[in-house]
Amino acid sequence: MNIALIGYGKMGKAIEQIALQQGHHIVLKINSNNADQLDHLDKYAIDVAIEFTNPSSAKENVMRCLKKQIPVVCGTTGWKEHIGSVELATAQYNTAFLIASNFSIGVNLFFELNSYLANLMQNHTDYTIQIKETHHTEKKDAPSGTAISLAEQIIAQNESKKHWHLGATNDNTIIPIEAIRQDPAPGTHEITYSSSIDDISIKHTAHNRNGFALGAVLAAEFIQNKKGIFTMKDVLFKNNSLF
Ligand SMILES: NC(=O)c1ccc[n+]([C@@H]2O[C@H](COP(=O)([O-])OP(=O)(O)OC[C@H]3O[C@@H](n4cnc5c(N)ncnc54)[C@H](OP(=O)(O)O)[C@@H]3O)[C@@H](O)[C@H]2O)c1
């Protein structure tokens, strides 16, 4: 598979390593110095573009690929408000798009666990819920996209929770998310249900970026030659390639 890496920072480099190990070719590497090359993308030379840049450039980068009918796997977090328009463009240009707030297989299993626990806890209103995430200090968005996904999963299961909020709150209908920035920390997420009697916590800790990179390459392999909008659930659970 011929891959274009849009964003050749910490994640782009980790993805390159894994992709080469899997026998893929990196045919283009883009960072802010050569972003003008996105005007000349060739859909016959690129099977999938993998985009990991920053929240201010992600939409434009993804749109440029979709317009050339190049399928895109996107990991950039913090630009959720624009994703609807990107999904419309995916249909308009009859191509494929997959975005995930977290590509790690472990975190995607953790998402399933979070949903299951939220479902079990939905009627136990004596428990308060808190989400805590810890990331390295270069991370631009807070809370993390993963923490937001975890909160949204809980809200979908628990009628008494209406929103999430960055920081503490006294409003019991809101899930507070604490975002800690310290080095080194590839990413830790913890959900705690607390009552006066006991606490129940689930926690995922990434040890390095390889899990995200492997998941992004798996997603690229999955999306190649497909049309439509996909999620990591499609990659990990529906085609049964891993489980
Ligand atoms: N979904 C997941 O599983 C997951 C996992 C980890 C990280 N992330 C997210 O992925 C994103 C990237 O993380 P990272 O740690 O790799 O960041 P990073 O090390 O800062 O790398 C960002 C890269 O994007 C490039 N870039 C910046 N502006 C650009 C533009 N306008 N056009 C093209 N390239 C541009 C940078 O180039 P220069 O160096 O030249 O500026 C750099 O190569 C972040 O949003 C992060 O939160 C997601």
The ligand as an ORCA input file, in Angstrom:
! r2SCAN-3c Opt
* xyz 0 1
  N      -6.050      9.575     17.436
  C      -4.981      9.105     18.086
  O      -4.865      7.897     18.381
  C      -3.879     10.075     18.462
  C      -2.730      9.648     19.128
  C      -1.715     10.571     19.376
  C      -1.856     11.889     18.950
  N      -2.986     12.271     18.332
  C      -3.177     13.628     17.789
  O      -2.468     13.707     16.559
  C      -2.058     15.054     16.319
  C      -0.548     15.073     16.028
  O       0.161     14.632     17.165
  P       1.769     14.581     17.173
  O       2.105     14.170     18.562
  O       2.301     13.809     16.025
  O       2.104     16.152     16.957
  P       3.473     16.800     16.510
  O       4.631     15.976     16.946
  O       3.397     18.232     16.925
  O       3.432     16.729     14.891
  C       2.546     17.503     14.130
  C       2.995     17.470     12.673
  O       2.066     18.195     11.874
  C       2.772     19.067     11.022
  N       1.962     20.225     10.650
  C       1.606     21.284     11.404
  N       0.847     22.144     10.678
  C       0.715     21.577      9.456
  C       0.045     21.975      8.263
  N      -0.643     23.113      8.187
  N       0.099     21.143      7.208
  C       0.799     19.997      7.261
  N       1.464     19.577      8.350
  C       1.428     20.355      9.428
  C       3.985     19.468     11.850
  O       4.973     20.012     10.995
  P       6.098     21.019     11.600
  O       6.888     20.216     12.568
  O       6.847     21.440     10.369
  O       5.328     22.142     12.242
  C       4.366     18.105     12.412
  O       5.054     17.354     11.439
  C      -2.515     15.834     17.553
  O      -3.779     16.413     17.291
  C      -2.660     14.765     18.627
  O      -3.594     15.119     19.643
  C      -3.994     11.383     18.074
*
